[in-house]
Amino acid sequence: MTPQQLELVQASWEKVVPIAKQAADLFYGRLFEINPALRSMFSSDIEAQGKKLMQILTTVVRSLKQFDKVEIAVWQLGRRHHVYGVKKADFDSVASALLWTLQQGLQQVYTSEVEEAWVAAYTVLAGIMQAGADYPYANFDKWKAEQV
């Protein structure tokens, strides 16, 4: 991610924060439309799940400039999602639903540059989550040491 992309992601996300509940509803509605099989992974309280999603996204997006502080949480999130049964292909459905949700929520603010920035951010975050899911040990420090 370039510094400009980082700024675009953070600035655009701050426009989503005030409409977080609606964004979460849009996201899950679109996700289950794209990939209905994913619905079974969620409890019946999708509103609570949406709140969790918005909270973690807000934390991660606001921390992108100090990513080392949240990287372990993203990696561990990937490990948990693996346990829930999330497959690599499911990340594509999530990316599509997220980009669509951002487009709906941001409307004219959602430019091609904003989309490219979000694709770059999601690619990094999803890659770390997938690394956490794939790593044979529940040891972030060991994984991180191997990345050098």
N, C-alpha and C positions, 0 to 999 in steps of 0.2 A: 504494500500500500504506500502510495506517495503521501507526503504531508498534506497536499491539497485534497486528496481523496479522504484522508482522515478527517479533515475539517468539514468536508461535505457530509460525511456520514454523521458526525456529531451534530452539526447544525441542523440537518434534516431530521434527525431523531428527536431533537428538542421540540420540533413542531408536531411530532407524533405523541409525545408524552401527555399533553392535555387531552388527547382523545384516545388514551390507552385502552379503555374498555371497548370502545367501538373498534379500534384496530385489532384487538385480540379476537373479537367476534368475527370480524372480516377474515382474519387470518385462518382461524379454525374452520369457518364455513368454507373457505376456498380450499384449504388443505384436504378436507374430507370430500370435497367435490372432485379434486384432482386424483386423490388416492383414497377411496372409501375404506380400503382394508385397514388404514391407520386408525380409524375410529375405535376399533376394538382395543387399542392400546391405552385408551383414556377412560378414566372413571366417569361416572355420570355427571360429575360437577365440573363441567368444562369452564364455567365462569372462574372458579378457583384456579384452574390450570392456566387460564388466560392471564390472570393476575400474576401468577408466578413467571410466566413467559415474559410479560412486560417488565417485571422487576429485574429479571436476569439480563434481559436485553439492555435495559437502562444502565445497569451497573457496568456491563461489559463495554457498551458504547462510550460511556463517560470515562472509562478507564483506558481507552485505547492508547492514549499518549504515555501511559505507564503500564503497558501491557504485561510486563513481567509480574505485576501484582495480581492479575486475574488469570493469567495463563493456566495456572494449576487448576483453578476452578473450572475453566473451559475443558481442560483435559479430563478432569474427574467427571464432568457432566457427560462427556462421551462414554466413559466407562459405565455410568449409570444407564445411559440410553441403550447401550449394548445389552445390558441385563434385561431391559424392558422389551427387547426384541427388535430394536431399530436396525435396519440394514443400510448398507451404503447407498443403495438406490433410493431409499427414503429421503436422503438428504437433498436429492434433486426436487422431490415434491415440496419439501420445506422451502427450498430456495425459490421455487416458482410462486408458492403461496406468499412468501415474505415480500418478494418484489411486487407482486400484484397488490398486496395490502398497502405497501408504501405508495404505490402509484395512486391508489384510491384515496388514501389519506392526505397525501401531499398535493395531489392534483397538479396545478401548473408549476409548482416548485420541483416536481419530479422531472428533471431534465435528463438527457442522455448522460451527462457528466455525473449526476447524482446516482443514476442507475449503475454506471460503471464503477463508481466508488463503493456502492453497496455490494456489487458482485465481487469486487476485490476483498472487501471485509469479510463477506460470507465465506469466500473461498479459504481464507486464512483460518477463520474460526471453525469451519466445518472440517478442515484438514487436521486441526489440533484435536477436535472431538473424535474424529475417526482414528487418529493415532492413539488416543486414550482407549478407545474401544478395542483396537487391534493388539495393543501391547500385552504381552503374556503375564506381566506382573503389575500389581497395583502399587507401583512405585514411580511417581512422577520424577523424582530427582534422578533415578537411574535412567529413565527414558530421556530426560533432558540432557544428561551427560553424554548420551550416545548420539545426540543430534549435532554435536560440535564437529 
